[in-house]
Amino acid sequence: MSTRLCILDTLAHAKPVATTLRTTPARATNRTIRLFSSTATTAAHRALVFRQSGALNEVLSAQTFRALPPPGPGLVNVRVRLAPVNPSDVNVVEGVYPNKPKPETLPPLESNGLVQPSSASAGDGVGQEVYVPGNEGVAEVTAVGEGVSGLNVGDWVVFAKAQPGTWASARQVGERDVIRVDKDAGEVTAATLSVNPPTALCMLREFVQLKEGDWVVQNGANSAVGQLVIQIAARRGIRTLNFVRSRAAKDHDALVQRLGALGATHTHTYDELSDRAFVSRLKALTSSNPPRLLLNCVSGPQTTAMLRVLGPDAQLVSYGAMSKQPLALPTGLHIFRGLVARGFWMSRWYGTHDRAEREALLREVVAMKLTEPGHRIVDVEGAWSDEEAGRRVREALGADGRGGRGEKVLLRIQDPVL
Amino acid sequence: MSTRLCILDTLAHAKPVATTLRTTPARATNRTIRLFSSTATTAAHRALVFRQSGALNEVLSAQTFRALPPPGPGLVNVRVRLAPVNPSDVNVVEGVYPNKPKPETLPPLESNGLVQPSSASAGDGVGQEVYVPGNEGVAEVTAVGEGVSGLNVGDWVVFAKAQPGTWASARQVGERDVIRVDKDAGEVTAATLSVNPPTALCMLREFVQLKEGDWVVQNGANSAVGQLVIQIAARRGIRTLNFVRSRAAKDHDALVQRLGALGATHTHTYDELSDRAFVSRLKALTSSNPPRLLLNCVSGPQTTAMLRVLGPDAQLVSYGAMSKQPLALPTGLHIFRGLVARGFWMSRWYGTHDRAEREALLREVVAMKLTEPGHRIVDVEGAWSDEEAGRRVREALGADGRGGRGEKVLLRIQDPVL
């Protein structure tokens, strides 16, 4: 018990685990792994789970799982340090996202005796399938399996696979499903590094060759990705035409100012697009470099209206559909104006690029030192029972994953103290 | 007068004009051209025109124009032999097509005296702008301007430019706006060669690399392009999943049989797509080669329903929107299934490919010896007045451009006899 706590304590202070436990590729023998795992099995780990889809603050609970087994060939065990609650995670739990985490089966009570569920209700539904949400986060490698090269115990990694289930204290993942990241990035930046910043960066360069002075049009400009697009574009001298929802004049002015401070060239509301004179002014404004890239995370009629400001041969790249409405495109824009509509999905990008490319992309993002998202950290203490942990998390997240407070929540889930 | 009639007669029999009038690049001196043009100015030409948009059988009239001037540098004069009435032409006249022919100004009455409008009403609206429809046709070169190489008097050409105004007896066009075509193609095939067959061919190979056994899905399978897609695909061992509107059982069976005879693998109705079991069967049928190409000339909800049968990373290529409704795409298909939506426009293809490529494409289409579209030829006699010619054309075409008779109409417009 004291050994486990000692390790936990070490991890909690973000130092690498003791040198004797470190596994390097050269020393990744079965013996080394067995040595480590015999120590590790004294621990349990905890995850947030849902059984049925629903509102975050209704269906989420905390669950203690027995310790991870030693990693098999090609696998690594990681301790999750920090994991964000993203809007897409809320959708996953609601059941309105196309992807769902792989189901996991609750451990039987008659386990090997080393681990016992810590809360009174943990035995409920033993053998039942549960889902662990969480698509992003930063973790530390605690053990590597046979044949794993390029990852060492103590390395920080982020997740490059859809739905790895990061709302947990520990995970076992394939070595290809994580990407090593420099600790200099800092914990918050690293935890929010793998999805939004590379999404913004890739969308700005993979579809249209943009040069200084060119315009990019985007909706949902106030979203996390939207703000990153503004920052990255501004650093490259690319001008952004940003669209947001209408709000009270004071709030709108404050938002325009905030996006402007990040580098936004112009910020307007979708409602303005119904004014022909306004659209004509935008066209005149962009006439020397008609926009060829529209980044869409909204869809619905407001996005159709935005098509008017595009030049010929434009690309409409979708990465979300916050309006929950389809994208309605006048066919003539495809035929006569060369419009191409496509999507971008970071998980897919990771799946089609090798380790070196993936690490290079994240190094590039870290080097940009982009503004960290406004956030607060929600701790899930090891001393809490599953019941208490679940209740506190539901309160902290609310239905929107932000507890109605507008800042991004980052979860720090500790192993349960048994 | 007799000279003009003699030339007309010669042209009517599809022989090249007399050798003394032939202009080759080497002999394309001003003198040669002047010699020819002094002969040509004794003739007038006629075109079908509209002043305001509207139904074909309401706004179309015939109009005599003075003879074409000699072609300037880079220009050629052609006599149009046969020009089809395509659905897009009907849309152009209705004013619901994005392209419109360039306006032409009616000749003043006080012309050089060689040409007089032949009908009593031709003087109306002198100086007023009119539009000559017609996007396709086969024509014979009657004179070439200075610097024109690769085109000789007597050559057959088709049009490679949007809205050249082929519903006329003669046109003056840029040498780049026409493509030489082999006379062996035959007049009807040549007149309908430049738009539909290369559209079908290009769409089948420019976006997705298809191999034998692959599936292509298309709507409007009964359209001219649809039938060409079926034929071209069948010759390459590519299977087609064809969709058409619901109709009476007997008519549907006849259509399925007719498309089957052209090479269609399966033909279904849009309505069947609302049956989940049917969609599952289609998916099972195509599971070894999930369709990656959907050719769309319909748009609207029936096209959205068709997306269900596509495999991942599919391309939705639009070349029409007969439903006159937009294309509604679930954003998730772009993001998570890699769907790319784009358009294809033959005029654009011609504009971005050089003479050799354009001629090669048409040679390839001619060599395929595709089934000629069902058609009837409507003659516009030189002896008729503009008034009579207009009336007869309106009757023959009706509102749908086919006089309600279902066959494609080809116009053979003769120079007016003055």
Interface residues (C-beta under 8 A of the other chain):
Chain A: P98 N99 N296 S299 T304 S318 Y319 G320 A321 P326 L327 A328 L329 P330 T331 G332 L333 H334 I335 F336 R337 G338 L339 V340 A341 R342 G343 F344 W345 R348
Chain B: P98 N99 N296 S299 T304 S318 Y319 G320 A321 P326 L327 A328 L329 P330 T331 G332 L333 H334 I335 F336 R337 G338 L339 V340 A341 R342 G343 F344 W345 R348
